[in-house]
Amino acid sequence: MRRLSRPMRLAWLPASLVLAAVVTAAPAATQEAVVIYRCTAADGAVTVQNDEPCPRGSREQRRVLETAPPPSQPYVPPPRPAPEPPAATPALMPMPAEPAPADSDTPLEPVATDIEPELRPPPPLFACTTWQREDYLTDSEVPAERCAAMRTTGLDGSASGGAGAACMVVVDACQPVPEAELCTRWQQLLQASEATVQFGRGDDPAAARAELERVRAIVERNRCDG
């Protein structure tokens, strides 16, 4: 190991100057602790050297100095990925050609705006008679039940004197209308429903109007001649 300086008479150098000199002289690749030797010869000459003890017969002072760590490697960013090629633009579809205007002399076919309702055979209808001999038409298959008043008498045989009142449940007598008469009878039922609403014969006007609309819708769908 070569010495840093020749023997000379000098005072003890500050550690910072010695470290700077040693680090400068040391190889850049060696990053270890450096031992500094201060040698004083018999004649008073002082020498400073590193990593080599003083010669025999001289007074030696030893000091260990830590060198700075090696500089870190500079950060190298990873290579940027190559940009993706732009997406291909889809080909434009040609617009369909507009149809040629129709000749004014060519007659246009009529377009149906209203859909004709599907006509059906008239539904079944029943002619019924109450216990009071009143006739009526209905499309209900279940005959109506009514309370027929009964004649009551008192203990003395008279109708007065708090005899009270009683009734007997009587079912209307109903017969199906023949198929050949269905169209005519449905028209009669429609007229009877209209009269009930017009003259206010029913106890419930709203129910009477709803029944009229129901019967009218059935008649309009009936497949009847005329």
Helices and strands as residue ranges (DSSP letters): H 15-25, E 34-40, E 46-50, E 59-65, E 126-129, E 135-138, E 145-150, E 166-171, E 173-176, G 179-181, H 182-199, H 205-221
